[in-house]
């Protein structure tokens, strides 16, 4: 059985696997503006099979001078081929191990202009092939000879369609699976199956967040056609896909479809071409970095179409599917995970927990994030059966709700889907956490910090405090290369966010690094606790195109020789102020020489102010080079220190000054 670390839910620690080819360390730089940074559109072909070598092209822009490439996961090595000549593509040499895990691997290229956005390469499938253009008419269909087969293709331009032909015998059942959304391709795929007289036998379309597939039993022998297109007939170089066709195992239902990390999971399966196989056993990984895994169980010596399993950190109970009494959940001081699915119309699964006044219970429901089709809805009811709280304001996402008992009584947690639909893939995971368990998680954004000379950026760290933990969290940042500096960060008691202030030295040029952020609780239940940050990037949703946050594998920082319109610096870089006093700090504007666009006035604002500190920041006048910033400490300002952030805006250009340390001392 083959496993894969899901990029969509993964987060990576300092021990996470990082393959760097061409140079041992990341030593090339970034740029001041995203428009100047390297942009990755796609990799073509966008995948390969196990134990194989693939020559591919990473396509995009600003790729000249590429010297290295990074890839997530293990089992796949990527090296640069010949140097890029036009800046729009980079050749890659991809070697896939026989035991590599199936699924998408995140790939980024590093150039003198910085680190690119992610693109993806899929591992798995069958005999590889590439579409042969032109194949936009049935009579010009690419012939699929050796089945099962996985063919790589793309919608080259708007209104493009791709046709493929193959032979099937009477009574054979074929699975036809397209991977596009799972590659984060912008393509919203549609499939049509036709006979050799061009009659439509089957049509498969899905929502923006799922790839369509077919399972078809042929009534007679002959040649058949598959048409691949975007639902809205869009196209472009990055509208890539992988199409698998053949008499292969197809798992329609796998249950249970998840378990605790490090445990063995035995699941019942249903589907097509499974023969006498009715179950599969999987040993789940225990490294704590995976939110899900892809598996391709072998049936009769043939790998199945990939299916996804989800992972949890907690003890798990699988809820029975037969109608019956509510499931009673006996809470201890540890979270409880319940796995269920809705297999009947308008089904409601009810769970009962004993509540105690003053002890809140955190309830989290996972569905979309673990690949389910259900649109989840939670209703809380009291002992009298009266509903008093719902997740109506969280429709469309995985909801979190807190039960705050007002009496020592049993409370019901009712789980349903908002539209009443059901099926084998309408599953969910309900995580119930008692108050006082003391836990937290952290996330960080952005995933790319491409700087120019002397430029500064903010890396935001957000904290989700759970189960009553409110203490301080020390946030450790590693992977910052020489020539780039970052301030320390401790999120204080009760705090929910903080920032690292990251600055490239004025003489910086050609440096890059992969960052790693870890939150450390000083003491939780008498024990130290570490939580690795989930990295959030904002990119277009596959198929839909609207920008949306998603988890990515890498957070990168780089600095190049790019010179911005202006920079700001403090003199001095640290000030001390007593409660009730005011100090003045010089803010200098270094305007780009010879650029008329650098001369207008610069508006100054401040953020990240230490407790008890306010500022009075005047505008830097037209063509002026400096101002005095007034820093005011309230009489009640507590002793301590923090890092003040100054923002400057000139027309549409915004920059941040390096950190100013403010020490409050009586």
N, C-alpha and C positions, 0 to 999 in steps of 0.2 A: 504494500500500500504506500502511496506517495502523499507526502504532506507538504503544505505550503503555508508560509506566514503571510496572512492577509495584510496588505498595505493599508487598506481602508481603516482598520481598527488597531494597527500596530503602533507601538512607540518603541524607540531604540535607546538603549543605555550606552555607557562607555564600552560595554562588552558587546554591543550590537555589531553585527558583521558589517564591515566596510571594505569593499574591494577598491583599491586605487591602483590603476594600471598606468604605466608610462613614467610615473615618478613615485618615489616612495612616500613622499609627503606632499600635501597640497600646497603648492607654492606659487600659484598664479593668481592674478588679482581680479578685482571687480571694478565697477564703474559707479559714477555718482548717481546716475538716473537709470531707472528700469529700462527705459527705451534704448539705452546704450548697452545694456547687459545682454549676454547671449540668450536667445530664445529657442527653445526646443519645441517643435511641432509634433513630430512622430518618429518612430523607428520603423523602417521597412526592409525586409519583412518584419512584422511586429511580434514574431515569436519563433519557437523551434521546439523540437522533440528532445526527449532524453537521449543522452550519450551521443550528441551530435555537435557539429560546428556550423555556425551560421555567419555568413558574410552579409552585413546589413549596413544601412545608411541611416544615421541620425540626421533628420532634416529640420531646418529652422532658419535662423538669421544671426548675424554677428558671431559667427563660429570660427573666423580666421584665427589661427594660432592656437587652436585647441591642443592641449597637451596631456590631458588626463580625463578619465571618466569614472564616476562612482556608481555602484549598483548595490541595492539592498539585498538582504538575505544571504544564503550560502548555496554553494553548488553551481553557481554561474559566474564565470569570469569574462570580463569585457576588456578588450584592448583597442586602442586607436589603430586604424589602418594607415594608409598614406595621408600626408598632411592635407588639410582642407585647402582648396584653391580659390573658391568663390565666396566663401563665408556662408553659404546656404546649406551645406551638408558636410557631414563628417563620416568617413567610413569606420565601421566597427567590426571587430572580430570577436564573436561570441562563442564561448565553449561551455557546453551544458553537460554536467556530470550525469552519470547513469542514475545516481541517487538524488538528484536535485528535486526539490519539492515543486509540484505543479502550481500554477497561478501567476499573477502579475508581479514583476520585479520593477522597482523604481530606478530610473536611470537619469543621471545629470551629467552634463559635460562642463568642463572648466577651461576657460580661455583667459587671455590677458584682460578681458573686459569683465570678468567675474564668473559666477556660477549660475548655470541655467535653471529655469523652472523644471519640474519633473516631466518625464515622458516614461512610457511603460513598455515592457517586453514580456510576453506570456510564454511560460514553459508548459509543455504538455501537448496532447493531441496525437495524431497518427502520422502516416507517411506524408512528408511535407511536399507542397506544391505551391506555385504562384500563378495567379490568373494570367491568361494570355490575352492581351488587348489586340484588336477590338473584340469585345464580347458583349456588345450592347444590344444584340438581337438574338432571338432563339437560334437562328440558323448559323450564328457565329459563336455559339456557346463554347466555353472552355471545356474540353472533354476530360472527365475525371476517370483515369484508367484503373489505378490500383486502389481498391477500397479495402478497409476504411482509409480515408484521406483527410488531411487538413490543409486547406488552400488559403493562402494569404491574398488579400485583395484590398481595394479601396475605391471609393467613389471619387474619381479624379476631378470632376467638375459638376456643377449643378445639372440636374436632369440625367446624370449618368445612371445606368443600371448595369448589373453584371449577370450574365447567364452562364450556367454550368449544366452539363449533361452527364448522365451516368446510366448504367444498366442495372436493373433489379429483376430478380426472378419472382414468379408468382408465389405468394405466401410469405415472402420475406418481409421482415419489419426493420425499417431503417430509422435511425436517429439522425436528425439534422439540427446542428447546434451552431449558432453564430456568437462569437465573442467580440463585442464592440464596446458596450458600456463597461464591461469588466476591464477593458484596456484604457478607460477614460477617453475613448474616442468621442468626438462630437456627434457621431452618427447615431441616429435613432433608427435602428435597423428594422426592416420588414422582410419576410420571406414568403415566396410563392412557390408551391410545388405544382407542376403541370405534367400532363402526359405528352406523348410525342405528336398528338394532334392539337397541342396547345390548350387543352381544357384544364381549367384550374381545379386541382384536387384538394388543395388545402392552402390556407393563408394564415400566417402567424405574425402578430404585432403585439407589442407590449407598451407599457408606459415608459417614460423617459429613464426610469431607473432600473430597468430589467432588460436582459437580452432575450429575444424570442427563440423558441425551439419547436421542433416538430417530432412526432413519432408516428410513422405511417406504415401500414401493412398494404403491400401492393397486391391487387387482385389478379394481375396478369403480368407475364414477363414482357420486358421491352425497355425502351429507352425513355428516361424521364428527365425533366428539366427543373432546375431551381433558379429562381430569379432573386437576386439580392439588391436592395435599394434602401435609401433613406426614406422614411415615411413621408417627408415633405420634399423629396427629390432635391435635397441639398447635396453639396459635394465640396471637395477640396483635397489637397494633398494629405491632410491629417485625418481624413475620414476613412480610417483603416479598420480592418476586421480580419478575423480568422474563422473560416467556415469548415466544420467537420461533418462528413457525410459517410454513412456506412451502416452495416449490420453490426452495431456495437451495443454493449450494455448501456441501458438508460435507466437511471434511478429516479423515479418520480417522487417517491416518498422514502425518507430515512428517519427512523424514530427509535429512540431519542436522537436528536441531532446536535447534541452538545453535552458537556460534562465539565467536571473540575479538572484543572490543569494537573498533569502528571498521572492521571488515572486512565485505566483501560475503559473503553466504551464499546459495548456490544449493542448494535442497532439492527432492527428489523428493516428490510428494504422491500420495496415493491416497484415494479416498472416493467420494462420490456427487455427481451434478450438476456434475461437473468438465469435461464435454465432452472435448475433445482436450488440455486443459491437464494436463501431468504434472509440472510443476516451477514453483517460484516463486523469485524472487530478492529478497533483502532486504538493504539497507544498514543494518548495526547501528550503534547510537549509540556515541559514543566519549567520553562525559562522565564515565565512571567511577562514576556514581551508580546505575546500574541493574543489578539482578540478573537481570531478565528483561524481555521485551517481549511484548505481545500484538499480533498482526497479524490483519487481515481482508483477505486477498488478494482482488482483484477477478477474477471469472471471468464472462466474458460480460456485463460491466457490472454485475454483482451482487456485493456483498460476501459473503464466506463467513462461516459461524459462526466466532467468534474462536478462534484457536489461539495457544499460548504458545511462545516461543523463549527459551532461557536464554543467559546471557553469561558469559564468563570473561576474566580478565586475561592468560591465558597462551597460549603456542603450543598448538594443539590438533591431535590426530590422531584421525580417525574410524576405529574398528575395523571391519574387514570382518565381515559377518554370516555368511559361509559357514564351516562347520567347518574347522578347520585347526590348524596348529602354534601354540603360544603366541606372543603379540605381544611382541617384544623391545623394551624401552624403553631408549634410550640417554640416560642422564642427563648433563646438563651442570651448570653452577651455577645454572641457571634451572629453575623448576618446569615440569612437563609435564602437559598435560591430555589425557585420552583419553576419547572419547565412544563409548559402545557401547549395545547393547540386547539383551535376551534374547528371541529369537523362537522358541525351541523349548523343549519341556518339559524341566525339570531341566537346563537349559543352564548350563555353567560357562565363563566367559571367563577365560583365564589370561594373565598378563603376567609377563615375566621382567625383573628388574633385577639389575645387578651390585652386590654389597655389599662394603663395605670396613670392617673393624673400626674402631670409634671414630667412624664417620660415620653417624649415624642418618638414616633416611629417613622423612619424614612422609607418610602416605597418607590422603587424605580422599575419601570417596565421597558424591556428591550424588545423591539420587533424589527423595525426597519434596519437598525444597525447590525442585526444578525441575519439579514437576508429574507425576512418574512414579508408576506404580501399584506398582512393585516394592517388596518389603520386603527391603532389601539385607543381604548377609552377605559378609564377607571372611574368607578363610583364608590364612594365610602358611605356606608350606612351604619346607623347606631343599633343598639340592642333591640329597639322597637321596630326596626326595619325602615327607618326614615333616612332618606338620602340627605347628606349634609355637605358633601364636597365632591367635586368632579374635576376632571382634567380637560374641561371644555376649552380652556384657553391654550392648550398645548396640542390641539388636533393637527396632525400632519408631521409630528415629530415624536420621538420616544419620550413619554411623560415621566416626570418626577413629582411626587406629591408627599406631603408630610401629614401624618395623622397625629393630632394633638389631643389625646383623650381628655375628656372632661369628667369622666367617672370611671370607677373600677368595673369594667364591663367588657363583654365581647363585642368586637366590631367586625363588620364584613368588608372585604375588599373584593369588589365585583369587576371582573375583567371581561370586556367584550370588544367587538370591532364596530366602529361608528356606522358602517353601512350594512351590517348584518351578514356580510358574506362569510364564506367558510371554505375549507379545503385542506389537503395534506400539507400545504406550505403556508398555512395561517397559524404560525406558531409564535410563541413568545417566551421570554424569561422574566419572571417576577422576582426582584431582589428586595427582600424586606430586612431593614437594618434597625435594630433597637437603638434608642438614644443612649449616649454614654459610651459607645464602642470606640470612640476616638479614632478617626481616620480622616484622610484628606487626599485629594488628587490635585495635580497641577497641569496646566497647559501653557504653551508659549507660542508667540507669534511676533513678527512674521517669520516665514521659513527662509527668506533670502534677505541678507543685508549686504548690498553691493555699494561700497563707499568710494569716494574720490579722496584726493589729498586733503587731510585735515578735517574731513567731514565726520559728522556724528549722527547716530541713529539710536532709536530706543527699541529694546527688545522687551516686550511685555510678558509678564508671568501672571497668570490668573490662578487663584486657589479656589477649589470647591471643598469647603469644610463640611465634613460629614460626621454624624453621630456624636455631636457635642464637642469635637475638638476645636478649641479656640486659641491655643497657645502659639508662640512664635515659630516661624519656619525659616530656617537658614537655607538659602537657595544657592547652590554651588554651580558655577559655570566653568566648564573646561573646554579645551579645544581652541581657545583663542590664540592665534599665531602671533609671533613677535611682530611688532609694528602696528598692532591694534591693541587697544586697552579697553577694559571694562570695569565699571565700578562694582563693588560688592553689593549684595542684596540680602537683607533679612526682612521678611514680612512680619510685622509686629503682631502682638496678640490681637485677635479679632480681625486682622487685615485680610482683604480678599484679593489684593493685587499689588504689584510692584514693577519696577523697571530696572533693567540693566542699561546703563548709558555707555554705548560702544563708540569709540573714537579711533579713527585712523590717524597716524602721525602725519605731520605736514610733509615729510619726505617719503611717505609710503608709496610703494609701487610694486605690483605683482606679487601679492600675498593672499592666501586663502586658507580657510580651515573649516572643519565640520564641528559644529558646537554640540555640547552635551550639557543638559540642565537637569539637576537633581534637587528635589526638595527634601530637607532633612528636619524632622521634628526633634526637638531637643530631648523630650521625654514623653512617651505616650504609654500609659499604663506601666510605667517603670522601665520601658524598653525603647531604645532608639528606633525610629522608623524612617525609611527612605522611599520616596516615590519619584519615578522618572517622569519627566515632562512629556506630555503628548504634544506633538508639533502640529500646528495648524497653519495651513496655507489657504489662500483664497484664490480659487480658480473656477472656470466655467463648469457648470454641471454638465456631465455627458448628455448629449441629445438635446438638452434644453437650452444651454448656452448662457444662462444667468449666472453671474458670479456667486459663489457660495463657499463657505469654509469647509475644509475637509482635512483629515489627518494625512500627513505625509511622513516619509521616512527620514529625511535629512533636513537639518537647519544649518545653513552655511553663511559664512561671513567672508568678505573679500575687500581688498583695497587696491586701486589702480592709480595711475598718474593723472586721472581726469581732474580738471580744475573747474570747480563750480562757479556760479555767478557771484557768490560771495560766501564768506565764512564768518563765524562769530567766535571770539575768544574772550575769556575773563582775565583780568589782572587785579588782584592775585587769583589763584585757583582755589584758595581756601580762606574763609573768613570766620572770625569768632565774634559772637555777639552775646551780650548779657540780656536776660529778661528785662523788658521795658526800654531797651536801647535800640538805636538805629545805626547801621553802618552803610558806607557807600562802596560800591564795587564798579570798576571801570569795565564796560563792555565795548570791545573794539570790533569794527566791521572791516574785514579785508575784502575789498571789492576787486572783481576781475579786471585786470589792467586792459585798457583799450576797448572795453565793451560798454557802449552807451546804455545798454540795458541794465548795467550794474549800478547806475548812479542815483535812481530815485530813492525816496525815503523808505526806511525799513521799520515796519511795525513790530514791536517787541511785546511778547506775552511770556508768562512763566507758568510752570506746572511742577508737580511732584514736590510741593512745599513741605518742609518739616512742620510738625505740629507747633502751632503758635507763631508761625512766620507768615508775614504778608510782604508784598513788594509794591513799589511804585515805579513802573517801567515806562519812561518817556520814549517817544519815537526818535529813531536816529534820522536826522534831517537829510534832505537831498544832498548828495555828494559828501556828507559828513562821514567821519571815520570812527567816532566814538561817542558814548554817552556815559553818565553815571547812573547806576541802578541803586535805588534805595531799598535796603533790606531791613524790615522792621520786626522786632521781637516783642510780642505782647508781654505785659508784666507777669502773666501766668504761664508763659512758654516753659515747657519742661526741659530740663537739661538733657542733652543728647546731641546727635548729629544726623545729618541727612544730606542728600544730593539734590540740589535745586536744578531744574531744567529751564533753559531759556530758549524760546522759539522766535525766529525772525522770519518775517514775510515781506518779500519785495515783489509786488504785482502778484503773479501766480507761483512764484518760487518760494518754497519754505525750507528753512534749514534749522538745525538745532546746534546749540553751542556745546562744547565739551562740559563735563560735569563741574558744577561749583559745589564744593563741600562747605556746608554751613554747620558750624559747631556752636551750640547754645550752652553757655557756661556762666554761672554766677561769678 
